[in-house]
Amino acid sequence: MIDAPVLPTETTPEGEQIVAPGVKPITLRDRLDWCARQPMAPKRNPNAPQKPCDLGLFDLEGRRQIDWIDEMRRGKP
């Protein structure tokens, strides 16, 4: 009879589990790092598209408007 190879095990809340050779277990730090690298999403509807920021410095539509004071100074008829 051939003896089975001894594989490393780890204790989890579900019980003792075999760790596959060459695979390291996922730690709490790994999970937290992964969560921190994910983009921010709203809690109510995570698939909602982001609304444009049309305020102040980021208002691109406001920059495209013609300044009526400059037009009056040019003296257009």
Gaussian input, Z-matrix of N, CA and C with variables (Angstrom, degrees):
# hf/3-21g

backbone

0 1
 N
 C     1     B1
 C     2     B2     1     A1
 N     3     B3     2     A2     1     D1
 C     4     B4     3     A3     2     D2
 C     5     B5     4     A4     3     D3
 N     6     B6     5     A5     4     D4
 C     7     B7     6     A6     5     D5
 C     8     B8     7     A7     6     D6
 N     9     B9     8     A8     7     D7
 C    10    B10     9     A9     8     D8
 C    11    B11    10    A10     9     D9
 N    12    B12    11    A11    10    D10
 C    13    B13    12    A12    11    D11
 C    14    B14    13    A13    12    D12
 N    15    B15    14    A14    13    D13
 C    16    B16    15    A15    14    D14
 C    17    B17    16    A16    15    D15
 N    18    B18    17    A17    16    D16
 C    19    B19    18    A18    17    D17
 C    20    B20    19    A19    18    D18
 N    21    B21    20    A20    19    D19
 C    22    B22    21    A21    20    D20
 C    23    B23    22    A22    21    D21
 N    24    B24    23    A23    22    D22
 C    25    B25    24    A24    23    D23
 C    26    B26    25    A25    24    D24
 N    27    B27    26    A26    25    D25
 C    28    B28    27    A27    26    D26
 C    29    B29    28    A28    27    D27
 N    30    B30    29    A29    28    D28
 C    31    B31    30    A30    29    D29
 C    32    B32    31    A31    30    D30
 N    33    B33    32    A32    31    D31
 C    34    B34    33    A33    32    D32
 C    35    B35    34    A34    33    D33
 N    36    B36    35    A35    34    D34
 C    37    B37    36    A36    35    D35
 C    38    B38    37    A37    36    D36
 N    39    B39    38    A38    37    D37
 C    40    B40    39    A39    38    D38
 C    41    B41    40    A40    39    D39
 N    42    B42    41    A41    40    D40
 C    43    B43    42    A42    41    D41
 C    44    B44    43    A43    42    D42
 N    45    B45    44    A44    43    D43
 C    46    B46    45    A45    44    D44
 C    47    B47    46    A46    45    D45
 N    48    B48    47    A47    46    D46
 C    49    B49    48    A48    47    D47
 C    50    B50    49    A49    48    D48
 N    51    B51    50    A50    49    D49
 C    52    B52    51    A51    50    D50
 C    53    B53    52    A52    51    D51
 N    54    B54    53    A53    52    D52
 C    55    B55    54    A54    53    D53
 C    56    B56    55    A55    54    D54
 N    57    B57    56    A56    55    D55
 C    58    B58    57    A57    56    D56
 C    59    B59    58    A58    57    D57
 N    60    B60    59    A59    58    D58
 C    61    B61    60    A60    59    D59
 C    62    B62    61    A61    60    D60
 N    63    B63    62    A62    61    D61
 C    64    B64    63    A63    62    D62
 C    65    B65    64    A64    63    D63
 N    66    B66    65    A65    64    D64
 C    67    B67    66    A66    65    D65
 C    68    B68    67    A67    66    D66
 N    69    B69    68    A68    67    D67
 C    70    B70    69    A69    68    D68
 C    71    B71    70    A70    69    D69
 N    72    B72    71    A71    70    D70
 C    73    B73    72    A72    71    D71
 C    74    B74    73    A73    72    D72
 N    75    B75    74    A74    73    D73
 C    76    B76    75    A75    74    D74
 C    77    B77    76    A76    75    D75
 N    78    B78    77    A77    76    D76
 C    79    B79    78    A78    77    D77
 C    80    B80    79    A79    78    D78
 N    81    B81    80    A80    79    D79
 C    82    B82    81    A81    80    D80
 C    83    B83    82    A82    81    D81
 N    84    B84    83    A83    82    D82
 C    85    B85    84    A84    83    D83
 C    86    B86    85    A85    84    D84
 N    87    B87    86    A86    85    D85
 C    88    B88    87    A87    86    D86
 C    89    B89    88    A88    87    D87
 N    90    B90    89    A89    88    D88
 C    91    B91    90    A90    89    D89
 C    92    B92    91    A91    90    D90
 N    93    B93    92    A92    91    D91
 C    94    B94    93    A93    92    D92
 C    95    B95    94    A94    93    D93
 N    96    B96    95    A95    94    D94
 C    97    B97    96    A96    95    D95
 C    98    B98    97    A97    96    D96
 N    99    B99    98    A98    97    D97
 C   100   B100    99    A99    98    D98
 C   101   B101   100   A100    99    D99
 N   102   B102   101   A101   100   D100
 C   103   B103   102   A102   101   D101
 C   104   B104   103   A103   102   D102
 N   105   B105   104   A104   103   D103
 C   106   B106   105   A105   104   D104
 C   107   B107   106   A106   105   D105
 N   108   B108   107   A107   106   D106
 C   109   B109   108   A108   107   D107
 C   110   B110   109   A109   108   D108
 N   111   B111   110   A110   109   D109
 C   112   B112   111   A111   110   D110
 C   113   B113   112   A112   111   D111
 N   114   B114   113   A113   112   D112
 C   115   B115   114   A114   113   D113
 C   116   B116   115   A115   114   D114
 N   117   B117   116   A116   115   D115
 C   118   B118   117   A117   116   D116
 C   119   B119   118   A118   117   D117
 N   120   B120   119   A119   118   D118
 C   121   B121   120   A120   119   D119
 C   122   B122   121   A121   120   D120
 N   123   B123   122   A122   121   D121
 C   124   B124   123   A123   122   D122
 C   125   B125   124   A124   123   D123
 N   126   B126   125   A125   124   D124
 C   127   B127   126   A126   125   D125
 C   128   B128   127   A127   126   D126
 N   129   B129   128   A128   127   D127
 C   130   B130   129   A129   128   D128
 C   131   B131   130   A130   129   D129
 N   132   B132   131   A131   130   D130
 C   133   B133   132   A132   131   D131
 C   134   B134   133   A133   132   D132
 N   135   B135   134   A134   133   D133
 C   136   B136   135   A135   134   D134
 C   137   B137   136   A136   135   D135
 N   138   B138   137   A137   136   D136
 C   139   B139   138   A138   137   D137
 C   140   B140   139   A139   138   D138
 N   141   B141   140   A140   139   D139
 C   142   B142   141   A141   140   D140
 C   143   B143   142   A142   141   D141
 N   144   B144   143   A143   142   D142
 C   145   B145   144   A144   143   D143
 C   146   B146   145   A145   144   D144
 N   147   B147   146   A146   145   D145
 C   148   B148   147   A147   146   D146
 C   149   B149   148   A148   147   D147
 N   150   B150   149   A149   148   D148
 C   151   B151   150   A150   149   D149
 C   152   B152   151   A151   150   D150
 N   153   B153   152   A152   151   D151
 C   154   B154   153   A153   152   D152
 C   155   B155   154   A154   153   D153
 N   156   B156   155   A155   154   D154
 C   157   B157   156   A156   155   D155
 C   158   B158   157   A157   156   D156
 N   159   B159   158   A158   157   D157
 C   160   B160   159   A159   158   D158
 C   161   B161   160   A160   159   D159
 N   162   B162   161   A161   160   D160
 C   163   B163   162   A162   161   D161
 C   164   B164   163   A163   162   D162
 N   165   B165   164   A164   163   D163
 C   166   B166   165   A165   164   D164
 C   167   B167   166   A166   165   D165
 N   168   B168   167   A167   166   D166
 C   169   B169   168   A168   167   D167
 C   170   B170   169   A169   168   D168
 N   171   B171   170   A170   169   D169
 C   172   B172   171   A171   170   D170
 C   173   B173   172   A172   171   D171
 N   174   B174   173   A173   172   D172
 C   175   B175   174   A174   173   D173
 C   176   B176   175   A175   174   D174
 N   177   B177   176   A176   175   D175
 C   178   B178   177   A177   176   D176
 C   179   B179   178   A178   177   D177
 N   180   B180   179   A179   178   D178
 C   181   B181   180   A180   179   D179
 C   182   B182   181   A181   180   D180
 N   183   B183   182   A182   181   D181
 C   184   B184   183   A183   182   D182
 C   185   B185   184   A184   183   D183
 N   186   B186   185   A185   184   D184
 C   187   B187   186   A186   185   D185
 C   188   B188   187   A187   186   D186
 N   189   B189   188   A188   187   D187
 C   190   B190   189   A189   188   D188
 C   191   B191   190   A190   189   D189
 N   192   B192   191   A191   190   D190
 C   193   B193   192   A192   191   D191
 C   194   B194   193   A193   192   D192
 N   195   B195   194   A194   193   D193
 C   196   B196   195   A195   194   D194
 C   197   B197   196   A196   195   D195
 N   198   B198   197   A197   196   D196
 C   199   B199   198   A198   197   D197
 C   200   B200   199   A199   198   D198
 N   201   B201   200   A200   199   D199
 C   202   B202   201   A201   200   D200
 C   203   B203   202   A202   201   D201
 N   204   B204   203   A203   202   D202
 C   205   B205   204   A204   203   D203
 C   206   B206   205   A205   204   D204
 N   207   B207   206   A206   205   D205
 C   208   B208   207   A207   206   D206
 C   209   B209   208   A208   207   D207
 N   210   B210   209   A209   208   D208
 C   211   B211   210   A210   209   D209
 C   212   B212   211   A211   210   D210
 N   213   B213   212   A212   211   D211
 C   214   B214   213   A213   212   D212
 C   215   B215   214   A214   213   D213
 N   216   B216   215   A215   214   D214
 C   217   B217   216   A216   215   D215
 C   218   B218   217   A217   216   D216
 N   219   B219   218   A218   217   D217
 C   220   B220   219   A219   218   D218
 C   221   B221   220   A220   219   D219
 N   222   B222   221   A221   220   D220
 C   223   B223   222   A222   221   D221
 C   224   B224   223   A223   222   D222
 N   225   B225   224   A224   223   D223
 C   226   B226   225   A225   224   D224
 C   227   B227   226   A226   225   D225
 N   228   B228   227   A227   226   D226
 C   229   B229   228   A228   227   D227
 C   230   B230   229   A229   228   D228

   B1=1.4486
   B2=1.5189
   B3=1.3620
   B4=1.4524
   B5=1.5262
   B6=1.3468
   B7=1.4661
   B8=1.5246
   B9=1.3177
   B10=1.4647
   B11=1.5297
   B12=1.3286
   B13=1.4673
   B14=1.5290
   B15=1.3151
   B16=1.4587
   B17=1.5219
   B18=1.3185
   B19=1.4541
   B20=1.5183
   B21=1.3392
   B22=1.4650
   B23=1.5328
   B24=1.3185
   B25=1.4655
   B26=1.5185
   B27=1.3317
   B28=1.4590
   B29=1.5234
   B30=1.3163
   B31=1.4500
   B32=1.5237
   B33=1.3319
   B34=1.4585
   B35=1.5289
   B36=1.3334
   B37=1.4727
   B38=1.5278
   B39=1.3533
   B40=1.4695
   B41=1.5225
   B42=1.3211
   B43=1.4542
   B44=1.5159
   B45=1.3051
   B46=1.4574
   B47=1.5292
   B48=1.3520
   B49=1.4600
   B50=1.5140
   B51=1.3293
   B52=1.4622
   B53=1.5240
   B54=1.3329
   B55=1.4671
   B56=1.5175
   B57=1.3367
   B58=1.4610
   B59=1.5297
   B60=1.3233
   B61=1.4560
   B62=1.5313
   B63=1.3314
   B64=1.4460
   B65=1.5220
   B66=1.3163
   B67=1.4621
   B68=1.5121
   B69=1.3386
   B70=1.4636
   B71=1.5321
   B72=1.2957
   B73=1.4548
   B74=1.5343
   B75=1.3192
   B76=1.4631
   B77=1.5185
   B78=1.3290
   B79=1.4574
   B80=1.5242
   B81=1.3179
   B82=1.4563
   B83=1.5276
   B84=1.3167
   B85=1.4638
   B86=1.5234
   B87=1.3444
   B88=1.4636
   B89=1.5260
   B90=1.3228
   B91=1.4720
   B92=1.5248
   B93=1.3356
   B94=1.4605
   B95=1.5223
   B96=1.3341
   B97=1.4662
   B98=1.5224
   B99=1.3343
   B100=1.4573
   B101=1.5294
   B102=1.3270
   B103=1.4679
   B104=1.5231
   B105=1.3197
   B106=1.4570
   B107=1.5241
   B108=1.3265
   B109=1.4586
   B110=1.5235
   B111=1.3380
   B112=1.4637
   B113=1.5239
   B114=1.3440
   B115=1.4671
   B116=1.5232
   B117=1.3286
   B118=1.4585
   B119=1.5264
   B120=1.3198
   B121=1.4637
   B122=1.5193
   B123=1.3350
   B124=1.4616
   B125=1.5231
   B126=1.3274
   B127=1.4631
   B128=1.5304
   B129=1.3461
   B130=1.4698
   B131=1.5160
   B132=1.3313
   B133=1.4626
   B134=1.5241
   B135=1.3277
   B136=1.4676
   B137=1.5252
   B138=1.3333
   B139=1.4662
   B140=1.5266
   B141=1.3266
   B142=1.4622
   B143=1.5241
   B144=1.3449
   B145=1.4671
   B146=1.5208
   B147=1.3137
   B148=1.4534
   B149=1.5203
   B150=1.3279
   B151=1.4597
   B152=1.5273
   B153=1.3393
   B154=1.4642
   B155=1.5267
   B156=1.3056
   B157=1.4640
   B158=1.5199
   B159=1.3247
   B160=1.4594
   B161=1.5212
   B162=1.3081
   B163=1.4557
   B164=1.5166
   B165=1.3291
   B166=1.4557
   B167=1.5083
   B168=1.3078
   B169=1.4598
   B170=1.5219
   B171=1.3253
   B172=1.4592
   B173=1.5262
   B174=1.3259
   B175=1.4614
   B176=1.5275
   B177=1.3208
   B178=1.4630
   B179=1.5230
   B180=1.3174
   B181=1.4652
   B182=1.5253
   B183=1.3205
   B184=1.4526
   B185=1.5208
   B186=1.3157
   B187=1.4648
   B188=1.5182
   B189=1.3318
   B190=1.4652
   B191=1.5287
   B192=1.3116
   B193=1.4583
   B194=1.5372
   B195=1.3183
   B196=1.4568
   B197=1.5229
   B198=1.3164
   B199=1.4555
   B200=1.5249
   B201=1.3132
   B202=1.4654
   B203=1.5359
   B204=1.3174
   B205=1.4622
   B206=1.5283
   B207=1.3389
   B208=1.4636
   B209=1.5128
   B210=1.3259
   B211=1.4585
   B212=1.5254
   B213=1.3273
   B214=1.4645
   B215=1.5349
   B216=1.3342
   B217=1.4649
   B218=1.5139
   B219=1.3145
   B220=1.4640
   B221=1.5209
   B222=1.3153
   B223=1.4587
   B224=1.5152
   B225=1.3346
   B226=1.4523
   B227=1.5328
   B228=1.3306
   B229=1.4628
   B230=1.5019
   A1=108.43
   A2=117.08
   A3=122.69
   A4=108.65
   A5=115.07
   A6=119.29
   A7=109.84
   A8=116.39
   A9=121.92
   A10=108.77
   A11=117.53
   A12=119.22
   A13=110.06
   A14=115.44
   A15=120.68
   A16=108.29
   A17=116.86
   A18=121.96
   A19=109.77
   A20=117.31
   A21=118.96
   A22=110.49
   A23=114.70
   A24=120.28
   A25=109.34
   A26=114.98
   A27=121.05
   A28=108.61
   A29=115.33
   A30=120.55
   A31=108.69
   A32=116.15
   A33=122.60
   A34=108.27
   A35=117.50
   A36=118.49
   A37=112.71
   A38=117.06
   A39=120.42
   A40=112.46
   A41=117.01
   A42=121.22
   A43=111.83
   A44=117.53
   A45=123.65
   A46=109.53
   A47=116.20
   A48=120.24
   A49=110.03
   A50=115.72
   A51=121.80
   A52=108.86
   A53=115.63
   A54=121.47
   A55=106.72
   A56=116.18
   A57=120.74
   A58=109.33
   A59=117.68
   A60=120.74
   A61=111.22
   A62=117.51
   A63=122.62
   A64=114.48
   A65=117.78
   A66=121.32
   A67=108.15
   A68=115.54
   A69=117.44
   A70=108.58
   A71=118.30
   A72=120.78
   A73=111.67
   A74=116.73
   A75=121.68
   A76=107.94
   A77=115.28
   A78=120.44
   A79=110.04
   A80=115.98
   A81=120.98
   A82=110.05
   A83=117.41
   A84=121.19
   A85=110.86
   A86=117.50
   A87=120.92
   A88=110.88
   A89=116.80
   A90=120.86
   A91=110.96
   A92=117.79
   A93=121.10
   A94=111.42
   A95=117.71
   A96=121.10
   A97=110.85
   A98=117.02
   A99=121.43
   A100=110.18
   A101=117.71
   A102=121.26
   A103=111.11
   A104=117.85
   A105=121.44
   A106=111.75
   A107=118.42
   A108=121.72
   A109=113.32
   A110=118.46
   A111=121.16
   A112=110.16
   A113=117.77
   A114=119.55
   A115=110.45
   A116=114.83
   A117=119.55
   A118=109.42
   A119=116.38
   A120=121.98
   A121=108.45
   A122=117.62
   A123=119.15
   A124=110.81
   A125=116.36
   A126=120.41
   A127=112.08
   A128=117.31
   A129=119.69
   A130=112.78
   A131=117.16
   A132=121.18
   A133=108.56
   A134=117.82
   A135=119.93
   A136=113.70
   A137=118.61
   A138=120.67
   A139=112.46
   A140=118.24
   A141=121.68
   A142=109.98
   A143=117.25
   A144=118.62
   A145=110.85
   A146=116.21
   A147=120.52
   A148=110.17
   A149=116.58
   A150=121.56
   A151=108.67
   A152=116.95
   A153=118.92
   A154=111.37
   A155=116.70
   A156=122.39
   A157=107.68
   A158=116.94
   A159=121.86
   A160=110.72
   A161=117.17
   A162=121.41
   A163=110.28
   A164=116.76
   A165=122.28
   A166=114.78
   A167=116.83
   A168=123.86
   A169=112.24
   A170=118.03
   A171=122.00
   A172=113.18
   A173=118.04
   A174=122.04
   A175=109.78
   A176=116.81
   A177=121.39
   A178=111.74
   A179=118.40
   A180=121.12
   A181=110.39
   A182=117.94
   A183=121.58
   A184=111.73
   A185=118.14
   A186=121.73
   A187=111.62
   A188=117.47
   A189=121.46
   A190=112.08
   A191=117.97
   A192=120.84
   A193=109.94
   A194=114.48
   A195=120.80
   A196=108.14
   A197=116.55
   A198=120.88
   A199=108.17
   A200=118.52
   A201=122.22
   A202=112.15
   A203=118.08
   A204=120.14
   A205=109.99
   A206=117.05
   A207=120.40
   A208=110.84
   A209=118.11
   A210=121.42
   A211=110.93
   A212=117.01
   A213=120.33
   A214=110.11
   A215=117.54
   A216=120.95
   A217=112.29
   A218=117.82
   A219=121.74
   A220=110.58
   A221=116.89
   A222=121.52
   A223=113.46
   A224=117.34
   A225=119.96
   A226=109.70
   A227=117.77
   A228=119.98
   A229=113.62
   D1=136.45
   D2=-178.21
   D3=-91.09
   D4=132.53
   D5=178.73
   D6=-76.72
   D7=137.86
   D8=177.87
   D9=-73.87
   D10=146.22
   D11=178.92
   D12=-66.21
   D13=145.64
   D14=178.26
   D15=-83.72
   D16=117.58
   D17=-179.52
   D18=-102.66
   D19=147.56
   D20=178.31
   D21=-68.50
   D22=149.61
   D23=179.30
   D24=-126.48
   D25=162.07
   D26=174.25
   D27=-137.53
   D28=150.35
   D29=178.70
   D30=-92.77
   D31=127.04
   D32=179.20
   D33=-123.14
   D34=170.78
   D35=176.80
   D36=-59.09
   D37=-24.96
   D38=179.08
   D39=-84.09
   D40=-12.09
   D41=-179.22
   D42=128.47
   D43=-169.35
   D44=-179.76
   D45=-74.54
   D46=130.43
   D47=-178.86
   D48=-131.55
   D49=147.49
   D50=179.19
   D51=-81.32
   D52=136.34
   D53=176.11
   D54=-99.24
   D55=125.78
   D56=-179.10
   D57=-65.07
   D58=144.92
   D59=179.70
   D60=-61.63
   D61=134.55
   D62=178.85
   D63=83.79
   D64=-1.18
   D65=-179.87
   D66=-111.44
   D67=127.06
   D68=178.09
   D69=-94.94
   D70=144.67
   D71=-179.46
   D72=-66.20
   D73=149.06
   D74=177.47
   D75=-79.25
   D76=125.66
   D77=-178.31
   D78=-97.83
   D79=171.00
   D80=176.86
   D81=-62.17
   D82=-37.49
   D83=177.92
   D84=-61.51
   D85=-41.87
   D86=177.70
   D87=-60.69
   D88=-43.11
   D89=-179.74
   D90=-65.69
   D91=-42.20
   D92=179.98
   D93=-67.59
   D94=-39.29
   D95=176.44
   D96=-61.23
   D97=-42.02
   D98=179.74
   D99=-64.41
   D100=-44.04
   D101=179.55
   D102=-63.63
   D103=-38.48
   D104=-178.64
   D105=-69.00
   D106=-27.78
   D107=-179.06
   D108=-83.66
   D109=-9.10
   D110=-179.65
   D111=-76.72
   D112=146.41
   D113=178.24
   D114=-68.17
   D115=151.87
   D116=179.46
   D117=-68.78
   D118=141.46
   D119=179.36
   D120=-140.15
   D121=147.58
   D122=177.74
   D123=-67.26
   D124=150.65
   D125=-177.73
   D126=-76.27
   D127=-36.47
   D128=-175.91
   D129=-70.81
   D130=-45.47
   D131=-178.84
   D132=-138.72
   D133=89.44
   D134=-175.72
   D135=-65.37
   D136=-14.90
   D137=-179.19
   D138=-97.10
   D139=5.36
   D140=-179.16
   D141=-69.98
   D142=139.00
   D143=177.08
   D144=-72.65
   D145=151.37
   D146=-179.21
   D147=-75.50
   D148=136.42
   D149=179.04
   D150=-78.50
   D151=147.61
   D152=178.57
   D153=-70.30
   D154=149.00
   D155=177.30
   D156=-91.55
   D157=96.68
   D158=-177.48
   D159=-104.06
   D160=51.44
   D161=-179.81
   D162=-129.06
   D163=135.54
   D164=170.81
   D165=54.72
   D166=-121.57
   D167=-175.06
   D168=-61.69
   D169=-29.79
   D170=-174.45
   D171=-95.01
   D172=5.88
   D173=-177.32
   D174=-82.34
   D175=91.18
   D176=-178.02
   D177=-71.10
   D178=-33.91
   D179=178.73
   D180=-66.68
   D181=-37.40
   D182=179.18
   D183=-65.84
   D184=-30.21
   D185=178.94
   D186=-71.28
   D187=-25.46
   D188=-177.28
   D189=-81.80
   D190=-10.21
   D191=-177.96
   D192=-75.19
   D193=149.98
   D194=178.63
   D195=-85.41
   D196=132.53
   D197=178.04
   D198=-80.26
   D199=114.74
   D200=-174.01
   D201=-66.15
   D202=-26.63
   D203=178.17
   D204=-68.43
   D205=-42.33
   D206=176.72
   D207=-62.71
   D208=-37.89
   D209=179.13
   D210=-65.83
   D211=-37.64
   D212=179.23
   D213=-68.50
   D214=-37.19
   D215=179.59
   D216=-67.45
   D217=-30.58
   D218=178.69
   D219=-68.81
   D220=-26.60
   D221=179.29
   D222=78.68
   D223=34.62
   D224=177.02
   D225=-66.68
   D226=137.99
   D227=179.45
   D228=-72.64

